[in-house]
Amino acid sequence: MDKEKKEESSAIHPAVAPLSYLLGTWKGEGEGGYPTINSFRYGEELHFSHPASGKPVIAYSHKTWKLDSGQPMHSESGYWRPKPDGSLEVVIAQSTGLAEVLNGTYSAEDNVIKLHSQVVANASK
């Protein structure tokens, strides 16, 4: 993915600072496929921002669309909560009614983030 722009913030919370390289809007293209449908090309955009409140969170949103028609496909939003010890909590809500909680780690030196699902809940069931 190519990063479109980097957001500037004069008051980055110290817990967010190690992940500040994520801040901004990231765009890219990809190809998806499943055994039951034809493969498809899509565009996607991720947006990471640090709320003006100065709290130790990164607000996150993600959306995808069909490249050939521009028709929306998927969207989700949530919060990334980095901790000073290198651990990370992520909470995401999807437009389909799914909610996820992920835990993991980050390395500020290597710009590596590792996440694994803790909870996936479906509001429509």
C-alpha positions in Angstrom: 0.0 0.0 0.0 1.0 3.5 -0.6 0.7 6.1 2.1 -1.2 9.1 0.8 -0.3 11.6 3.5 1.0 11.8 7.0 -1.1 13.6 9.6 0.7 16.0 11.9 -0.3 16.3 15.5 1.4 18.5 18.0 0.1 16.5 21.0 0.8 12.8 20.4 0.2 10.8 23.5 3.4 9.0 24.6 1.7 5.6 24.3 0.8 6.4 20.7 4.2 7.8 19.7 5.8 4.4 18.8 2.9 3.7 16.3 2.7 7.3 14.9 4.2 6.1 11.6 0.7 4.6 10.9 -1.1 8.0 11.2 -2.6 9.2 8.0 -4.5 7.7 5.1 -3.2 4.5 3.3 -4.6 3.4 -0.1 -4.0 0.3 -2.2 -5.5 -2.2 -4.6 -5.8 -6.0 -4.3 -7.4 -9.1 -5.6 -9.6 -11.4 -3.6 -11.2 -14.8 -4.2 -13.1 -17.6 -2.6 -13.8 -21.1 -3.7 -17.4 -20.3 -4.4 -17.0 -17.1 -6.4 -14.8 -15.6 -9.2 -11.8 -13.6 -8.1 -12.3 -9.9 -8.0 -10.2 -6.7 -7.8 -10.8 -4.1 -5.2 -9.6 -0.8 -3.8 -9.1 -0.1 -0.1 -8.4 2.7 2.2 -7.3 2.7 5.8 -7.2 5.8 7.9 -5.4 6.1 11.3 -5.8 9.2 13.4 -5.0 10.4 16.9 -8.0 12.1 18.4 -7.6 15.7 19.5 -8.5 14.6 23.0 -4.9 13.4 23.4 -6.1 10.0 24.8 -3.8 7.0 24.3 -5.7 5.6 21.3 -5.5 5.6 17.5 -8.9 5.8 15.7 -9.1 3.4 12.8 -11.3 3.1 9.8 -11.2 0.9 6.7 -13.3 0.6 3.6 -13.1 -1.3 0.3 -14.8 -0.9 -3.1 -15.1 -2.7 -6.4 -12.5 -1.2 -8.8 -14.6 -1.7 -11.9 -17.7 0.1 -10.5 -16.7 2.0 -7.4 -19.5 0.1 -5.5 -18.8 -0.1 -1.7 -17.9 -3.6 -0.5 -16.8 -3.6 3.2 -16.2 -1.2 6.0 -15.1 -1.2 9.6 -13.9 1.1 12.3 -12.5 1.0 15.8 -9.6 1.9 18.0 -6.0 0.7 18.5 -4.8 1.0 22.1 -1.0 0.7 22.4 0.5 0.1 25.8 4.0 1.3 26.9 5.1 -2.3 27.5 4.7 -3.1 23.7 1.4 -4.8 24.0 -1.6 -3.7 21.8 -5.4 -4.0 22.0 -7.5 -3.4 18.9 -11.3 -3.2 19.0 -13.1 -3.2 15.6 -16.8 -3.0 14.6 -17.8 -4.0 11.1 -20.8 -2.8 9.1 -22.1 -6.4 8.9 -22.6 -6.5 12.7 -19.4 -8.3 13.5 -17.2 -7.0 16.4 -13.7 -8.1 17.0 -11.2 -7.8 19.9 -7.6 -8.5 19.0 -4.5 -8.5 21.3 -0.9 -8.5 20.3 2.4 -6.7 20.3 4.3 -4.0 18.5 8.0 -3.3 18.0 8.8 0.4 17.6 12.3 -0.4 16.5 11.2 -2.8 13.7 7.8 -1.3 12.8 6.3 -4.8 13.3 2.8 -5.4 14.6 1.5 -8.9 15.5 -2.2 -9.4 16.3 -4.4 -12.3 17.1 -8.2 -12.5 17.6 -9.5 -12.8 21.1 -13.2 -12.4 20.5 -15.3 -12.3 17.3 -19.0 -11.6 18.0 -21.9 -11.5 15.5 -24.7 -9.0 16.5 -27.1 -10.5 14.0 -27.1 -14.0 15.7 
